[in-house]
Every structure is written in structure tokens, then in C-alpha cells.
Amino acid sequence: MGSSEIEEKADFDHIRYAQLWEDADVLTSALGDCAGKTLVSICSAGDNALAMLTLDPARVVVLDLSLAQIACLKLRIAAYKVLTHPEFIELTGSRRSTRRGALLNRVLKATDAETRAFWRALIPDAEKHGIGGVGKFERYFRIFRTWLLPLVHSRRTIDAVFVPRAPAERQTFFDTRFNTVRWRLLLNIFFSRFVMGRMGRDSAFFDHVDGSPAKHVARRIRHAGVTTDPSQNPYLHWILKGDHGDALPMAWRPEHYETIRSRLDRLDIRHGSLEAFVSTGEKASGFNLSDIFEYMSPETFREVYGSVLTAAEPNARLVYWNMMAPRRVPSKYLDRVETLTNIETQQKARDMAFFYSDFVVEEVQP
Ligand SMILES: C[S@@+](CC[C@H](N)C(=O)[O-])C[C@H]1O[C@@H](n2cnc3c(N)ncnc32)[C@H](O)[C@@H]1O
């Protein structure tokens, strides 16, 4: 093995995810004590590999099939080096800014020629939306917010979502003001397989998914609106308002900025698949696998899972999400892996990136 099934199906020429839509607080809590250890992370936009540096590992090997995604991480690395924290969160798009072009130019000077050339072509978009807003996934949310959301909810209602409330009041607000007939109709159309496949995710990613994406999204929006506190949810804020509110994703918070900046040299970035990494014979004590298993057929998943086990140190944790397709330790490895149900339950309850139906934490037995 060494090449990846999805590699052959989807094209990875452009940025798909310009920011991480997986909750790094949940991820880092689930990985446990990783001080001094080697970790592996899927790159995506890089933010969760950066958040993993707060665990004080010796090294984080960051992998992605897509050079565009790796360019997101490389740009961030330069940004941590040359920008102050307030400048950084203007550049990301978390905060409004009229000087993103100038900030981006400074950052581009501090990065390598390939990353610079890649991002130069994206300057107009990055000026408008921030470097965290230029992916296909974010564009999909932007279309939703700009063209469809106003047909359903007023700006006042959207602003009211982010007013801090006690849980019982959140329920009332959700039931009486937010979850209207029009809202449900919008979800059904926008999150149909057809539209999601065309605009957000490559339709190949739905090959293995059961059930309607819209029904799934409706359930998860209740989690984001009622179970957890929307006023503390940066992802929901970005989707509905186009930037981050009072809450930021973990790697972008001021309290972690210096720690991450001082550990950037512990990132070991590699263009290639997880399957290629495990075939090198290297080992790691913790794996952030994003939701990549869901993109594989059940057979490929079982095969790749087995190969990850060969690259896992005793007590290594495998942490991953599923959006819709069920993926958990295959039955043939049940005696080698323990599911950390308590950690899963605790972390699922606070997961602010609400799209996922499942969060998995598995520990390799010594
Ligand atoms: C699985 S996607 C999911 C993105 C995600 N939910 C987010 O919030 O960013 C994350 C990244 O995994 C990469 N990827 C998918 N399969 C992979 C594999 N087998 N090995 C390495 N990277 C992979 C994709 O290129 C993509 O950048």
C-alpha cells in the first residue's frame, strides 16, 4: 500500500478547507498526555496540527495528499512568525480588517517560493474573506449565508443566536424563533446530496454515506443551538455571520499564540497519504485522523486501520470523526484496541464543530 483510494477519485488542486472544521479542544483532550512523544496529524488547513503543539510533543508529523492544503499550513507558519496575534486573526478572517493585503504581503515574504506563488493567486480572495475563507467548503457556506439565509432569517434573528443564554432559554429560542418551517425547507434543499456534492464536497465522498445529509444536519444544528452554547461557537458564527465572534478555534486563541510560535520547528510536514506514512516503518503515540476513514470504502478502511496499528506505539490513541458513515475499530482488531467511551462521551457533548455524528477515541493495547 502507499497510494490512497480517494487520491484516485477526487482532485486536490485547490483548497478545499481553508480552515479546520474539527474542534481542536476535543481533539487535544482526547489525545491525552503526549509530552515528548511523536504525533501524526492529517493536515487539512493545518490548524489542528498547530493546536497539537500545545500538548508539548517532540514532533508532529503532518500529512496530506493535497499540496494546496499543505500550503495553508505553510502560510500559517510564516504568519505566526511575523504577525502579532491581533494581526493574525485579521488575516485569518476571524476579525474584520481593511489591511489584509498588507498583512498577507508581509507573511508571503517570510515563506518559501512555492507557497508564495500559490497564495499570490489567492490574494484578492484572501483580502476579502481572510485566508480562512478561501476554500471550497467556506465558499459553500458563503453562498448559503449570502443568498439563502436572508430568505429565511432576519439579521436580528441571526444576531440573537449569539446572545448568551441558559440552556432552557436556548431551547425556547431554537424552537420558537430559529427552527421555522422555512429554515427546515432550506436545510432540505441546501444539504441535499446533489447540492452538497456539486458545491461543497466532492460527490465521491458520499459514495459510502447512508441517510440524508439534511436530516443529519438538522440533528446536529440542534446540538449547536441548544446542547452547546452558540455564543461560544466559532464555527457556527462563521457559517452564519462570516467571521468568528467572541470565541476562536483553539490554535487561533491569544493564550496559545506564543506557545505555538515557539514550537513551530516541531512540525514535520510531508506531502503524501497516511498509508504512505505507515509504510515507512515509523511509529507514533497519537494520531489525529480527521474524518479520512469516512472517505474510504469499508474494505479499504479495514486495511488502512490495520496498517495504522502497525505504526502505533503501545497506548497510542487514534482519534477521528465521522460525519455520516460509521467507522470504528474493525471487529478483527477488537482485541488489540480499547474504545475510550468515557472520553468520547465527554468530548462529543462539548464538540462545537457540530457536523459530525460520531467522535472516536481508541487506544492501542500494549
Ligand atoms: C478528510 S478531509 C476533512 C476535512 C475536515 N473535516 C476539516 O474540517 O478540515 C482533511 C484532509 O484529509 C486529506 N486526506 C484525505 N485522505 C487522506 C489520506 N488517506 N492521507 C492523507 N491525507 C488525506 C485531504 O486532502 C484533506 O485535506
The ligand as an SDF file (V2000), in Angstrom:
LIG
                    3D

 27 29  0  0  0  0  0  0  0  0999 V2000
  -10.5230   14.2570    5.2940 C   0  0  0  0  0  0  0  0  0  0  0  0
  -10.5080   15.9460    4.8880 S   0  0  0  0  0  0  0  0  0  0  0  0
  -11.6720   16.5360    6.0520 C   0  0  0  0  0  0  0  0  0  0  0  0
  -11.5960   17.9530    6.3660 C   0  0  0  0  0  0  0  0  0  0  0  0
  -12.1620   18.3650    7.6120 C   0  0  0  0  0  0  0  0  0  0  0  0
  -13.3700   17.7950    8.0090 N   0  0  0  0  0  0  0  0  0  0  0  0
  -11.8820   19.7610    8.0350 C   0  0  0  0  0  0  0  0  0  0  0  0
  -12.5770   20.2580    8.8560 O   0  0  0  0  0  0  0  0  0  0  0  0
  -10.8930   20.3570    7.6030 O   0  0  0  0  0  0  0  0  0  0  0  0
   -8.9980   16.5220    5.5290 C   0  0  0  0  0  0  0  0  0  0  0  0
   -7.8230   16.3480    4.6590 C   0  0  0  0  0  0  0  0  0  0  0  0
   -7.5120   14.9860    4.5560 O   0  0  0  0  0  0  0  0  0  0  0  0
   -6.7600   14.8010    3.3750 C   0  0  0  0  0  0  0  0  0  0  0  0
   -6.7870   13.3590    3.1410 N   0  0  0  0  0  0  0  0  0  0  0  0
   -7.8400   12.5930    2.7950 C   0  0  0  0  0  0  0  0  0  0  0  0
   -7.4760   11.2880    2.7520 N   0  0  0  0  0  0  0  0  0  0  0  0
   -6.1530   11.2470    3.1090 C   0  0  0  0  0  0  0  0  0  0  0  0
   -5.1860   10.1980    3.2470 C   0  0  0  0  0  0  0  0  0  0  0  0
   -5.5340    8.9390    3.0520 N   0  0  0  0  0  0  0  0  0  0  0  0
   -3.9290   10.5320    3.6230 N   0  0  0  0  0  0  0  0  0  0  0  0
   -3.5750   11.8260    3.8280 C   0  0  0  0  0  0  0  0  0  0  0  0
   -4.4430   12.8450    3.7060 N   0  0  0  0  0  0  0  0  0  0  0  0
   -5.7100   12.5740    3.3520 C   0  0  0  0  0  0  0  0  0  0  0  0
   -7.4660   15.6900    2.3870 C   0  0  0  0  0  0  0  0  0  0  0  0
   -6.5730   16.0710    1.3530 O   0  0  0  0  0  0  0  0  0  0  0  0
   -7.8980   16.8590    3.2440 C   0  0  0  0  0  0  0  0  0  0  0  0
   -7.0270   17.9480    3.1120 O   0  0  0  0  0  0  0  0  0  0  0  0
  1  2  1  0
  2  3  1  0
  2 10  1  0
  3  4  1  0
  4  5  1  0
  5  6  1  0
  5  7  1  0
  7  8  2  0
  7  9  1  0
 10 11  1  0
 11 12  1  0
 11 26  1  0
 12 13  1  0
 13 14  1  0
 13 24  1  0
 14 15  1  0
 14 23  1  0
 15 16  2  0
 16 17  1  0
 17 18  1  0
 17 23  2  0
 18 19  1  0
 18 20  2  0
 20 21  1  0
 21 22  2  0
 22 23  1  0
 24 25  1  0
 24 26  1  0
 26 27  1  0
M  CHG  2   2   1   9  -1
M  END
$$$$
